Amino acid sequence: MRRRDFLRTTAAAVSAVALRPGTGPVDWKDWRVTGDRVNQHLTDLSRFGANPQGGVSRVAFTDADIAGRRFAMDLMRQAGLAVHIDPVGNIIGERASSARNALPILFGSHIDSVPEGGNYDGDVGSMSAIEVAQTLAERAYRNRHPLTVVIWCDEESGLTGSRGFIGDLPPAELTSPGRDGVPLADKIRRIGGDPDRLADARHAPGSIAAYVELHIEQGAILDERGLEIGIVEGIVGIHHYDVTKIGIVEGIVGIHHYDVTIHGFANHAGTTPMDRRRNALLAAAELTLAVDRIVRSVPGRQVGTVGRLLVHPGAPNVIPGQVDLTVELRIRAVIADAVAGLNLTNQLMPSGAGHDAQDLARIGPMGMIFVPSVKGISHSPLELTRPQDVTNGANVLLQTVLRLDQT
């Protein structure tokens, strides 16, 4: 996002409209997913690895997982996505952009489960991401950014897919036998990946515009309080990363860091008349005040900071001829704005479980959306998220993706 755009708008500035081929402006803020369809896809997915207790045992790299992945890829193709498996084994579905050089917006989750798990953990986010793509295809939406649906491989036993995506799978981990005696590299080959090409799967910091993940809460806060949506403000387990670089946030956070140099003209402070001065420090002071004023003027939770000033030559009797400064801008309200537009009850909340989003936060802005888990039960055949809550979450995901694409 360009600095000028940020300073004039935040995520709340979503009045921009998309254009459908052959038509005038379209108010995409009124678009909604097809709830019955996404819930039916959840039911259909639950057949793969179904266990007698009513849940699933779709453990990563098993036959059930491979069958479930084939099912998901078929749905992705039906939604108009170009589908492939990356070297780590992640399923990637891409929708091309209408703008050149725009960074991709990623959204998705996982479909592997724990042994004797439930039908919603990971599945809700994955099927909803596909539903968002299907809805955009039906609306003939012309996205500005490349839109990428991702189903991460092997989330449950170690975030394998998302770690590989950011280049954080050590060679020793690939070659060491797992609990079943099979090295991870062989398992990745089993699902269509290529561990010999993991370097090709690595995405560097700054290579994505944003990542959004819809997930069940796996706790009881939303259900007990009768709330429809949770906006995640932090993920437990991410604390060992440098938070100044990754954005632990409510909604979507983008950390935009700018190095600015202001050129004036250094001259004698005692002999140069005031009307003949080109004082770089005065301009830097104006910019500092402008950052504070403009960020405060826009609704939302964004913040802006000028945190460093280097004045040259830095002598008491010399008018500053050059100032180097840093400006840091953070956006914190895209998901919150989407929720407000849907008139859903919500609250900010932490995540007590780890998710693929915590890895994606190391290379770009990320955000998570939670929907209620009935009685807080998860990793169990009794896991349940009500159909309307699934639909609500999918609609928040849809509107978040649209807002990100427009801004």
C-alpha positions in Angstrom: 0.0 0.0 0.0 1.3 3.4 -0.9 2.0 5.8 1.9 -0.3 8.5 0.4 -3.1 6.0 0.3 -2.6 5.1 3.9 -2.5 8.6 5.1 -5.8 9.4 3.3 -7.5 6.2 4.1 -7.4 3.2 6.4 -9.3 0.0 6.2 -12.5 2.0 7.0 -12.2 3.6 3.6 -14.0 1.0 1.7 -16.3 3.1 -0.4 -14.3 2.2 -3.5 -16.2 0.0 -5.9 -15.3 -2.9 -8.0 -16.1 -3.0 -11.7 -17.7 -6.0 -13.3 -16.9 -6.5 -17.0 -19.5 -4.7 -19.1 -21.3 -3.0 -16.2 -21.0 0.1 -14.1 -20.0 0.3 -10.4 -21.0 -2.6 -8.2 -21.5 -2.2 -4.5 -19.6 -5.3 -3.3 -20.3 -4.5 0.3 -23.7 -6.1 -0.2 -22.3 -9.4 -1.5 -22.7 -12.5 0.6 -21.6 -16.2 0.3 -24.1 -19.0 -0.2 -24.3 -20.4 3.3 -26.0 -23.7 2.4 -23.3 -24.5 -0.1 -20.3 -23.9 2.3 -22.0 -25.9 5.0 -22.7 -28.8 2.5 -19.1 -28.8 1.5 -18.2 -29.2 5.2 -20.5 -32.2 5.4 -19.1 -33.7 2.3 -15.5 -33.2 3.5 -16.4 -35.0 6.7 -16.7 -38.3 4.8 -13.0 -38.5 4.3 -11.5 -40.2 7.4 -14.9 -40.4 9.2 -14.6 -42.2 12.4 -17.3 -44.2 14.4 -17.5 -41.4 17.0 -18.9 -38.9 14.5 -15.7 -37.0 13.8 -12.8 -37.6 11.6 -9.3 -39.1 11.8 -7.9 -37.3 8.7 -4.3 -37.2 9.9 -1.8 -35.6 7.5 -0.3 -37.7 4.8 -2.7 -40.6 5.3 -5.0 -42.0 2.6 -7.9 -40.1 4.2 -5.9 -36.9 4.0 -5.0 -37.5 0.4 -8.6 -38.2 -0.5 -9.8 -35.1 1.3 -7.2 -33.0 -0.5 -8.4 -34.3 -3.9 -11.9 -33.3 -2.9 -10.8 -29.8 -2.0 -8.8 -29.4 -5.2 -11.9 -30.3 -7.2 -13.9 -27.6 -5.4 -11.1 -25.1 -6.0 -11.1 -25.8 -9.7 -14.9 -25.5 -9.8 -14.4 -22.0 -8.2 -12.3 -21.0 -11.2 -8.9 -21.3 -9.4 -5.7 -22.4 -11.1 -4.6 -25.2 -8.7 -1.3 -26.8 -8.0 0.7 -28.4 -5.2 3.8 -26.5 -4.1 7.0 -28.3 -3.2 6.1 -28.4 0.5 2.7 -30.1 -0.2 0.5 -27.1 0.2 -2.5 -26.8 -2.1 -2.4 -23.5 -3.9 -5.4 -22.1 -5.8 -4.8 -18.8 -7.7 -7.1 -16.2 -9.2 -5.1 -13.8 -11.5 -5.2 -10.1 -10.9 -6.1 -7.2 -13.1 -3.3 -5.0 -11.9 0.4 -5.4 -12.6 2.9 -6.0 -9.9 0.3 -6.3 -7.1 1.2 -8.5 -4.2 -1.0 -11.5 -3.6 -3.7 -11.7 -0.9 -3.7 -15.2 0.7 -6.5 -16.8 2.6 -7.2 -20.3 3.7 -6.6 -22.9 6.5 -6.0 -26.7 6.7 -8.0 -29.8 6.4 -5.8 -32.4 8.3 -7.0 -33.4 11.7 -5.8 -34.9 14.9 -6.6 -38.6 15.5 -10.3 -38.8 16.5 -10.8 -35.2 15.8 -13.8 -33.1 14.7 -15.3 -31.8 11.5 -14.7 -28.1 11.9 -11.1 -27.4 13.0 -9.3 -26.1 9.9 -12.2 -27.3 7.7 -14.3 -24.2 8.3 -11.6 -21.9 7.1 -10.6 -24.0 4.1 -14.2 -24.5 2.8 -15.0 -20.9 3.5 -12.0 -19.7 1.5 -13.1 -21.8 -1.4 -16.6 -20.4 -1.0 -15.2 -16.9 -1.2 -13.5 -17.7 -4.4 -16.7 -19.3 -5.8 -18.7 -16.2 -4.8 -16.2 -13.9 -6.6 -16.3 -16.1 -9.7 -20.1 -15.9 -9.8 -19.9 -12.2 -9.4 -17.3 -11.9 -12.2 -15.3 -9.8 -9.8 -12.1 -8.2 -11.2 -9.6 -8.4 -8.4 -6.8 -6.0 -8.3 -4.4 -8.2 -6.4 -3.8 -11.9 -7.1 -6.1 -13.9 -4.8 -4.6 -17.1 -3.5 -6.6 -19.8 -1.6 -4.1 -22.0 0.4 -4.8 -25.3 2.2 -1.8 -25.8 4.3 -0.4 -29.3 4.7 0.2 -31.0 8.1 -0.9 -28.2 10.3 -1.7 -30.4 13.3 1.7 -32.0 13.8 3.9 -28.9 13.4 2.7 -26.3 10.9 4.7 -28.0 8.3 3.1 -26.4 5.3 3.2 -22.8 6.5 6.8 -23.2 7.8 7.9 -24.5 4.5 6.2 -21.6 2.8 8.4 -19.1 4.7 11.5 -21.3 4.4 11.6 -22.6 8.0 11.9 -26.3 7.5 15.4 -27.4 8.6 17.0 -30.2 6.5 17.4 -32.4 9.6 13.6 -32.3 10.1 13.0 -33.5 6.6 15.3 -36.5 6.9 14.7 -37.6 10.5 12.2 -40.5 10.8 8.9 -39.5 12.4 7.0 -41.5 15.0 5.9 -43.9 12.3 9.5 -44.3 11.1 8.9 -42.4 7.9 11.0 -39.3 7.2 9.0 -36.1 6.5 10.5 -35.8 3.1 8.9 -39.1 2.0 5.6 -38.0 3.4 5.7 -34.8 1.5 6.3 -36.7 -1.7 3.3 -38.9 -0.9 1.0 -35.9 -1.2 2.5 -34.5 -4.4 5.2 -32.2 -3.0 8.9 -32.2 -3.9 11.2 -31.7 -0.8 14.2 -31.4 -3.1 12.8 -28.1 -4.3 11.8 -26.5 -1.0 13.9 -23.4 -1.8 11.4 -22.8 -4.6 8.5 -22.7 -2.1 10.1 -20.1 0.2 8.5 -16.7 0.3 10.5 -13.8 1.6 9.3 -11.0 3.9 7.3 -8.5 2.0 6.2 -11.0 -0.7 2.5 -11.0 0.2 0.0 -8.2 0.6 -1.8 -10.0 3.5 -2.9 -13.3 4.9 -6.3 -13.9 6.4 -7.5 -17.1 8.2 -10.9 -18.0 9.4 -11.0 -20.6 12.1 -13.2 -21.9 14.9 -12.3 -20.5 18.3 -11.5 -23.8 19.9 -12.6 -22.1 23.2 -15.8 -21.2 24.9 -15.6 -17.3 25.0 -17.8 -16.5 22.0 -20.3 -19.3 22.7 -20.8 -18.4 26.3 -21.1 -14.7 25.6 -23.5 -15.2 22.7 -21.1 -13.4 20.3 -20.9 -14.1 16.6 -17.3 -13.2 15.6 -13.9 -13.0 17.4 -11.3 -10.7 16.0 -7.9 -12.2 16.9 -5.4 -9.8 18.6 -2.6 -12.2 19.3 -1.6 -15.8 19.0 -0.2 -17.8 21.9 3.1 -19.4 20.8 4.2 -16.6 18.6 6.1 -14.9 21.4 9.5 -16.1 20.3 9.4 -14.0 17.2 10.3 -10.3 17.0 6.9 -8.7 17.4 8.2 -5.4 15.9 8.6 -7.2 12.6 5.5 -9.5 12.4 2.4 -7.7 13.6 0.5 -9.4 16.5 -2.7 -7.6 15.9 -6.4 -7.2 16.0 -7.8 -7.7 12.5 -5.1 -7.1 9.9 -2.0 -5.3 10.8 0.4 -4.0 8.2 3.6 -2.5 9.4 4.8 0.1 6.9 8.2 1.5 7.6 9.6 4.4 5.6 13.0 6.0 5.7 12.7 9.7 4.7 15.4 12.2 3.9 14.7 15.9 3.9 17.2 18.2 2.2 17.6 21.8 3.1 20.7 24.0 3.1 23.2 24.2 5.9 24.3 27.7 6.8 25.5 29.9 9.6 22.9 30.1 12.3 24.0 33.5 13.5 24.3 35.4 10.2 21.6 33.9 8.0 18.3 35.9 8.1 15.1 34.0 8.9 13.6 34.6 5.5 16.7 33.2 3.7 16.8 29.9 5.6 16.1 26.4 4.2 15.9 24.6 7.6 15.4 20.9 7.0 14.6 20.3 10.7 11.5 22.6 10.4 10.2 20.5 7.5 10.9 17.3 9.5 8.9 18.8 12.4 6.0 19.6 10.2 6.0 16.0 8.8 6.1 14.6 12.3 3.1 16.7 13.4 1.3 15.8 10.1 1.7 12.0 10.7 0.2 12.4 14.2 -2.6 14.7 13.0 -3.6 12.6 9.9 -3.5 9.2 11.6 -5.8 10.6 14.4 -8.2 12.1 11.9 -9.2 8.7 10.3 -11.5 6.3 12.2 -9.9 3.0 13.2 -7.1 1.6 15.3 -4.2 2.6 13.0 -1.2 4.2 14.6 1.7 6.3 13.2 5.0 7.1 14.7 8.1 9.2 13.8 10.6 7.5 16.0 14.0 8.6 14.8 15.5 11.9 13.7 19.1 12.3 12.6 20.0 16.0 12.1 22.9 17.0 9.9 25.4 18.5 10.6 24.0 18.5 14.1 25.9 21.6 15.4 24.3 24.3 17.6 25.4 27.1 15.4 24.5 25.6 12.0 21.1 25.6 10.4 20.2 21.9 9.7 20.8 21.1 6.0 19.5 17.5 6.1 17.3 15.4 8.3 16.9 11.6 8.1 13.8 10.2 9.8 11.7 7.1 10.1 7.9 6.9 9.8 6.1 3.7 10.9 2.4 3.2 10.0 0.2 0.3 11.2 -3.3 -0.6 10.0 -5.5 -2.5 12.5 -9.1 -2.4 11.4 -9.8 -4.3 8.2 -11.6 -7.3 9.7 -13.3 -5.1 12.3 -14.6 -2.9 9.5 -15.9 -6.0 7.6 -17.6 -7.2 10.8 -19.2 -3.8 11.4 -20.5 -3.8 7.8 -22.2 -7.1 8.5 -23.7 -5.9 11.8 -22.3 -8.9 13.7 -21.6 -9.0 17.4 -17.9 -9.4 18.1 -15.0 -8.8 20.4 -11.2 -8.7 20.3 -9.6 -11.8 21.7 -6.4 -13.8 21.8 -5.9 -17.2 20.3 -4.9 -19.8 22.8 -3.8 -22.2 20.0 -1.2 -22.0 17.4 -2.1 -21.5 13.7 -0.5 -21.3 10.3 -1.2 -17.5 10.5 1.6 -17.1 13.0 4.1 -18.2 10.4 2.6 -16.0 7.7 3.0 -13.1 10.0 6.7 -13.4 9.6 6.5 -12.4 5.9 3.5 -10.0 5.8 0.4 -8.6 7.4 -1.9 -11.2 8.8 -5.3 -11.5 10.6 -7.6 -14.1 12.0 -11.3 -14.4 12.3 -12.9 -16.7 14.9 -16.4 -18.2 14.9 -17.9 -19.9 18.0 -17.2 -23.4 19.1 -20.2 -24.8 20.9 -19.2 -25.4 24.6 -15.6 -24.7 23.6 -15.0 -28.3 22.5 -12.4 -28.9 19.8 -10.0 -31.8 18.8 -12.9 -34.0 19.5 -15.7 -35.7 17.6 -18.1 -33.5 19.7 -16.6 -30.4 18.0 -19.4 -28.2 16.6 -19.8 -24.8 15.0 -23.4 -24.0 14.0 -24.2 -23.5 10.3 -25.2 -19.9 10.7 -21.9 -19.2 12.5 -20.0 -20.8 9.6 -21.9 -18.6 7.2 -21.2 -15.5 9.3 -17.5 -16.3 9.3 -17.4 -16.9 5.6 -19.1 -13.6 5.0 -16.6 -11.8 7.2 -13.8 -13.5 5.2 -15.4 -12.4 1.9 -15.8 -8.8 3.0 -12.3 -8.7 4.5 -10.7 -10.0 1.2 -12.7 -7.5 -0.8 -11.6 -4.6 1.4 -8.0 -5.6 1.3 -8.2 -5.9 -2.5 -9.7 -2.5 -2.9 -7.3 -0.7 -0.6 
